[in-house]
Every structure is written in C-alpha cells, then in structure tokens.
Amino acid sequence: MKRMLYLMLLTALPAFAQVTVSEAWVRGTVAAQKATGAFMTLTSKQDSRLVGASSPAAGVVEVHEMRMVDDVMRMRQIDGLALPAGQPVQLSPGGYHLMMMQLKQPLANGEKIPLTLEFEDAHKVRSKVVVDAVVKPLNAAH
C-alpha cells in the first residue's frame, strides 16, 4: 500500500512543473541602492498565476506592474500575474516585473542571483520554481 501511494505521488509530481522560465535577469545596482528589478519570460502549460517570489539577495520580492495612468507612469504591487496556457508572458522594464527590495548587498554585473518563483494553478495548487538570474548592467534595457 505504501509503495503504491509513493508511486502515485511520483507520477503526480511532473504536473506541478508547469511553468518554464527563460531569459531571467536582474538589473545591477550601485553601492547604496536598496531595490532593483528582475525580469524574465514565463510560459505555463496550463492557466496559472505568478503569485509570489523570494530571493536570499533581498528581504522582500514583490510582483509589480508599471502602466500609464492619466499620462503618468505608475508602479504598483499586484497580487498575481495571469499566465494563460501556452502564451509567453514577459516580465520586462516598464511593464510587469519582480521588485527586489531591502537588498542585502550591491548586485554586480555577471553575478547569478537565485530567485524562487511561486505559482498557483486553476485548482489553487501552489508550486515553486527556482532559477538563477544573471545580473546585467544598471543601464540594461532587456
């Protein structure tokens, strides 16, 4: 009985790895800077949402959006980002991104920063994906 349950769990595990992360990068910082952005492309096999993130490099990581409101670009935290099945979703400067705050040290060009991304599928099942994001120069656009 235990063996059967174990085998069932093993076959269910691939269902949780439904999101592919590509081109993950973080904008570099200067000495006193305490916040920066992380960017990437997310592609989900099924409808899901990016609902959170964390990193040992930052005290807080939030999902943010930037958009024009009354001719002013505004940034705000959002509770989740929809990932429609099979459609790549860009996290990029000037749009959706991860805001890394309370940075523990400056982030230098070429470093790799671990990020843990948390996703929720249509059944409210949560899963995590860990990626290493490369630090790009402070003036990098994408």
Secondary structure, DSSP 8 states (H G I E B T S, - for coil): -HHHHHHHHHHHGGGG--EEEEEEEEE---TT--EEEEEEEEEESSSEEEEEEE-TTEEEEEEEEEEEETTEEEEEE-S-EEE-TT--EEE-TTSSEEEEEEESS---TT-EEEEEEEEEETT--EEEEEEEEEEE-TT---
